[in-house]
């Protein structure tokens, strides 16, 4: 009789991880990608959910595609958000010199940020696709 609670815990854990989607759990930093090459490891793990019943696998794929976590990152142009936050001051202003130095160090690109213009108004549809909310002024 002690086997029943253990089986329930194991089954619940297995289904919960499949419903949450593997890419979203293993690579939360990938969320927000719109396109790219599909990570075969994440796709295989999501496909395992199809073996447990159809619904967990379909939900896992849907969540990973919706969040973008199933896509491999494009290493040529990827910088961690934490690293980019170093160029933002307490008031939310971007220090262009720090940003240029970070881009040069991380990507070995020399971008002409001196002529960069801030966006006058963010496109709310693009922000929504990335899972971001517009900031209030």
Protein Blocks (a to p, Z undefined) as FASTA:
>chain_A
ZZmmmmmmmmmmmmmmmmnopklmmmmmlgoiabdcddfklmmmmmmmmmnomklmmmmm
mmmmmnopmpccdfklgccfklmmmmpcfkopacfklmmmmmmmmnopacdfklpccdfb
acfklmmmnopacddZZ
